[in-house]
Amino acid sequence: MWPLGTCFGGGPGSAGLRVGRDRPGGVFQAKPGHRPALRGPSRRHSRRRARRSRFPPGGRGRGVIGARPQRRPPANMSPPLFSLPEARLRFTTSTREALINKSIKPLLNAFNQVPGSENEKKCTLDQVFRVVVEEEIINKAPCENLLAIISLAINGVTEGICTASTPFVLLGDVLDCLPLDQCDKIFTFVEKNVATWKSNTFYSAGKNYLLRMCNDLLRRLSKSQNTVFCGRIQLFLARLFPLSEKSGLNLQSQFNLENVTVFNTNEHESTLGQKHTEEREEGMDVEEGEMGDDEAPTSCSIPIDYNLYRKFWSLQDYFRNPVQCYEKVSWKTFLKYSEEVLAVFKSYKLDDTQASRKKLEELKTGGEHVYFAKFLTSEKLMDLQLSDSNFRRHILLQYLILFQYLKGQVKFKSSNYVLTDEQSLWIEDTTKAVYQLLSENPPDGERFSKMVEHILNTEENWNSWKNEGCPSFVKERPPDSKPMRPVRKRPAPEDFLGKGSNKKILMGNEELTRLWNLCPDNMEACKSESREYMPTLEEFFEEAIEQADPENMVENKYKAVNNSNYGWRALRLLARRSPHFFQPTNQQFKSLPEYLENMVIKLAKELPPPSEEIKTGEDDDEEDNDALLKENNESPEAQRDKAMTGEQIESFANRLGEQWKALAPYLEMKDSDIRQIELDSEDVRMRAKQLLVAWQDQEGPHATPENLITALTKAGLGDLAESLTNDTEGSS
């Protein structure tokens, strides 16, 4: 770095620039022929340089005495300057050449050769594309030339030589300047390249351009004359944007209130009735859009007057704005008009007439199906419309869509828009009637009705999705997440334990092993009756019932229902075992003891009374003796109906022996219980005894010799059944 005060390009007779120390940062121009004097740090620098020059070459010094400082070349060479006119001319020539050769190579070469920054060259090339398109439009070039320029711009975006929005700007310029018939061809190109527009390179830069371009086109088109073109634009937007795109969703459930159906509302100007009949008899000219004589039916079977005409077309206003149905006056009008119109549809059903057959033949042979975006409301067409099956389908389908909105849950629907029970019942009945009319309407009425019902049921899912705020269907995986390895299922203890002969689970201790194998199924063990700790209603409320009896004369403060701990336990027990806990009542209770006293009175009426007498030991002995006498005097049939005793089971188990397994299914024993009996013991007699004990626990008082004899007979063990019968008779 040169010291301050050093002259650049200085020397005898030369003019140089010097940075003066006395002027910090100041630069001035020296006079010609004047050598500026060295001052300040410059003198010290010259002396220091003179001292260094005394050393020989290769030593400390780096120069000779009186050596003049040499110039250094600038560190950064400035790039060649960008010339806009030259670049525009070069790009225009290359664009024309690329269009002729149908290749983007001339443009790539020109882009690389033109000096300047990349941003400057991109902006210039974007401008050149627009100028070339403008010239082609002025010269009335065919659409193919314009589409070739747009395709060239698309390739330019892919190669990175122009901005991503350039093709969309060109499309907007072309569609704004061309007539509608040529716009149709341009839009066909747009439709074919929908995959290109949805790619990452173009989507974020061009989605707003495409939306604006389509909206501008829709404003120019007529919905009645250019219906197909409008539908193509709507379908294109549906394919371009994702389902969750907010701009394409009617989130607030707004209606197209501009869709007004105009018809004759002045009865005096009506041509229906007698006047219309006379004109038809005289023979009127067929207007445009009406059926000719060869297509018209011979006679109109539906009586049409002005009232039917007015009521029929007035319903379109309710289909246009369904909110009117929540108003009382409007609902009554809608109800009256609908009943009359649907009554006409029910009374005059359509058959497969010649006109319908002719339409079917045209469709089969590929004839063009003509339809209109708006209804024709001429009075002269009313009889023909009501006789047309497609027209009836349109009207009935409008009813179903209206009913679905009135019944459905819409997020932005006002809280005041609620149907009464009477309205809901009428809508439900009318919906069934409409589906019936659709199924009776030819052709293929049944199939069409089921298809409409399926579509409307699917629409409920879309309504729910919109009510939830239209969440995205795409679930993106977090960038840091890794695919989870499949988790290996942990083997059950039974898979690696129980290696002994009896396949018992060994717990490491004899007592633990015995306790564990009593019932390996923990859930079944928990359900055992021995683990039932909840008291019965009789046991728990016995004391409270006695205290509630006025004859016992127990004061209120000593009653158990006044104990808070007792009341808490009583409520839990009532909730589990008493139906009175959940029964509604009009009686109001101020406190918990008052409520419990009421419940105790109810339970006292239902539960059996507690024992009142305390029997002595002598009385018990007398009762036991009487019972023994009764048992000895009972008949064999009565003995067989009593439950088997432990002695009977043990004696019969010794005789049953190996045949216990054949008897087990007829005692309604589960396979798991049979396997458990086999695991518990290897002794055949012990297994038979366990089977009979398990059967006795399962059947309870119904484990009688009679039932066991029946099971033995079904199992084919007649000998054992006969021996058990003899034992029962012998004991009696």
Sequence and secondary structure as in RCSB ss.txt:
>XXXX:A:sequence
MWPLGTCFGGGPGSAGLRVGRDRPGGVFQAKPGHRPALRGPSRRHSRRRARRSRFPPGGRGRGVIGARPQRRPPA
NMSPPLFSLPEARLRFTTSTREALINKSIKPLLNAFNQVPGSENEKKCTLDQVFRVVVEEEIINKAPCENLLAII
SLAINGVTEGICTASTPFVLLGDVLDCLPLDQCDKIFTFVEKNVATWKSNTFYSAGKNYLLRMCNDLLRRLSKSQ
NTVFCGRIQLFLARLFPLSEKSGLNLQSQFNLENVTVFNTNEHESTLGQKHTEEREEGMDVEEGEMGDDEAPTSC
SIPIDYNLYRKFWSLQDYFRNPVQCYEKVSWKTFLKYSEEVLAVFKSYKLDDTQASRKKLEELKTGGEHVYFAKF
LTSEKLMDLQLSDSNFRRHILLQYLILFQYLKGQVKFKSSNYVLTDEQSLWIEDTTKAVYQLLSENPPDGERFSK
MVEHILNTEENWNSWKNEGCPSFVKERPPDSKPMRPVRKRPAPEDFLGKGSNKKILMGNEELTRLWNLCPDNMEA
CKSESREYMPTLEEFFEEAIEQADPENMVENKYKAVNNSNYGWRALRLLARRSPHFFQPTNQQFKSLPEYLENMV
IKLAKELPPPSEEIKTGEDDDEEDNDALLKENNESPEAQRDKAMTGEQIESFANRLGEQWKALAPYLEMKDSDIR
QIELDSEDVRMRAKQLLVAWQDQEGPHATPENLITALTKAGLGDLAESLTNDTEGSS
>XXXX:A:secstr
   TT EET  TT   EEE SSSTT EEE  TT      THHHHHHHHHHHHTTS TTSS  S TT        S
S       HHHHHHHHHHHHHHHHHHT SHHHHHHHHHS S HHHHHHHHHHHHHHHHHHHHHTT  HHHHHHHH
HHHHHHHHHTSS TTHHHHHHHHHHHHS HHHHHHHHHHHHHTHHHHTSTTTHHHHHHHHHHHHHHHHHHS TTT
SHHHHHHHHHHHHHHS TT GGG  TT    TT        GGG   SHHHHHHHHH     TTS  TTTS SS 
 S   HHHHHHHHHHHHHHH GGGGGSHHHHHHHHHHHHHHHHHHHHS     HHHHHHHHHHHTT      SS 
   GGGHHHHHT HHHHHHHHHHHHHHHHHHHS  TTS TT    HHHHHHHHHHHHHHHHHHHHSSSSHHHHHH
HHHHHHHHHHHHHHHHHTT   S     TT            HHHHS  STT     SSHHHHHHHHH S HHHH
HTSGGG     HHHHHHHHHHHH GGG   GGGSGGG HHHHHHHHHHHHHH GGGGS  S   SSHHHHHHHHH
HHHHHHS         HHHHHHHHHHHHHHHHHS HHHHHTS   HHHHHHHHHHHGGGHHHHGGGGT  HHHHH
HHHHH   HHHHHHHHHHHHHHHHGGG  HHHHHHHHHHTT HHHHHHHHHHHHHH 
